[in-house]
Amino acid sequence: MRARSWSPLPAALRAALGRIRSIRRPTNPGPDPQTHPAEWERRRPLRALRLLLEAVASQG
């Protein structure tokens, strides 16, 4: 069995993650708010995932 090679994230997913990170800036306290999930992401992880998947689907 061959080891799976992980490719970089697709451009659409990178763009969606960038949007999520931009939402984190005003909602997270601290010196680097983009590096950890916002409170709404922790409370509603399925919603955060759905937003990412919808963003990817809309660009694809």
C-alpha positions as CSV (number, residue, x, y, z in Angstrom):
1,M,0.0,0.0,0.0
2,R,1.4,3.4,-0.9
3,A,1.4,6.2,1.5
4,R,-1.0,9.0,0.7
5,S,0.5,12.2,-0.4
6,W,-1.3,15.2,1.1
7,S,-1.6,18.0,-1.3
8,P,-2.0,21.7,-0.3
9,L,-5.5,22.9,0.5
10,P,-7.6,23.7,-2.6
11,A,-7.8,27.4,-3.4
12,A,-11.5,27.6,-2.5
13,L,-10.9,26.1,0.9
14,R,-8.0,28.4,1.6
15,A,-10.2,31.4,0.7
16,A,-13.0,30.1,2.9
17,L,-10.6,29.7,5.8
18,G,-9.3,33.2,5.2
19,R,-12.9,34.5,5.6
20,I,-13.4,32.6,8.8
21,R,-10.1,34.0,10.1
22,S,-11.2,37.5,9.2
23,I,-14.3,37.0,11.3
24,R,-12.1,35.9,14.2
25,R,-10.2,39.2,14.3
26,P,-13.1,41.3,15.8
27,T,-14.6,38.5,17.9
28,N,-11.5,37.1,19.6
29,P,-9.5,38.9,22.3
30,G,-5.8,38.5,22.6
31,P,-2.7,39.2,20.7
32,D,-3.3,36.7,17.7
33,P,-7.0,36.1,17.4
34,Q,-6.8,34.3,14.1
35,T,-4.9,31.3,15.5
36,H,-7.7,29.9,17.7
37,P,-11.5,29.4,17.1
38,A,-13.9,32.2,18.0
39,E,-16.4,31.5,20.8
40,W,-19.2,31.0,18.2
41,E,-17.0,28.3,16.5
42,R,-16.5,26.5,19.8
43,R,-20.2,26.6,20.6
44,R,-21.4,25.7,17.1
45,P,-18.7,23.7,15.4
46,L,-21.1,22.2,12.8
47,R,-22.2,25.7,11.7
48,A,-18.6,26.7,11.3
49,L,-17.9,23.6,9.2
50,R,-21.0,24.2,7.2
51,L,-20.0,27.7,6.4
52,L,-16.6,26.5,5.2
53,L,-18.2,23.8,3.0
54,E,-20.7,26.2,1.6
55,A,-18.0,28.7,0.7
56,V,-16.0,26.0,-1.0
57,A,-19.0,24.7,-3.0
58,S,-20.0,28.2,-4.1
59,Q,-16.5,28.8,-5.6
60,G,-16.3,25.4,-7.2
